[in-house]
Amino acid sequence: MRQLSIPGAWLHKPIAHTDNRGTFHEAYRAVALARATGRALTLAQANVSVSRRGALRGIHYAEVPPGQAKYVTCLRGAVLDVAVDLRIGSPAYGRWEAVRLDTYNRNSLYLAEGLGHAFLALEDDTTVMYLCSEGYAPQREHAIHPLDPQLAIDWPTDIPLLLSDKDATAPTLDEAAEAGVLPSHSVCLAYTDPRSAEGC
């Protein structure tokens, strides 16, 4: 696994084994993730979304503690998947990084608690699976507007964007900070073990 420029975000690039029957690869291995990140992913919930081309989901995050770590895989189609550091006090606060997850590269993205997550479906019927460390709890779930000019995420300009009402009316990063609903970097540090504290 390779750590991205956002501490707490890791990219898994599997090795695909191919023969005349097709391909096989390990999409997830708990030991490898724990070795890279310094902690295990406790699986509490698995979600699957199917999206039209142009569907923009996020930027979503959960209050810490307990937060919600995610391991994201594109099972069909393609997405531009984005990690955003929303942790007040983090040296990378406000920084984002995008990676392509698709049927062909079979990459997966791990995001630690306190990071924001968004993706744009690049093809129709794009199917994404998220392994989550905590179950869905609407009272702890929040969103940042994915088109916030302060973040200036470089979404493709040739695709008409489709946003949910929740995401289209979400606050900007500054508005969420002023409302006191962003995760604290120091709280993330206290919540995780010492080795993973570097990533959260």
C-alpha angles and dihedrals in degrees: 000000000000124000114229126220088269108079108237095030117105131181120215115204108188126207110240118214111209132193137147091291095056132260140318129194140162107249093183137011118179095208093052092048092048091048092053100040101029095239142066125249109236106210111224101151140006119208130190125197127188114201141187119234107280096027107142114197121188158319084215131166140157132230116266121256105070096004120168125263113203136203107198127197130175107222096181134011122001140289138188098227119200133198117198127191105228096164112125108230096021116134086229095047111152093011120128136189129195129208131179116240115187148147092271106046092036090203123162131206126217118201123189124221113287097034122115120233132203137157140188119215109229096188137034117267092021108172121204128184123201123195106204131199092211133032123252112282110176094198090061098041122101140171140209120208106264092215095053104147090214090063092038095194109195100237115174111269097208095068122077106234123233115200131180117241088251094055095040091056097038118126124256120252091261092049092050091048091051090049090053095235100120120102118257119238091217092051089051089051092051093046097053132057119269097261094048090044087083087063099043 
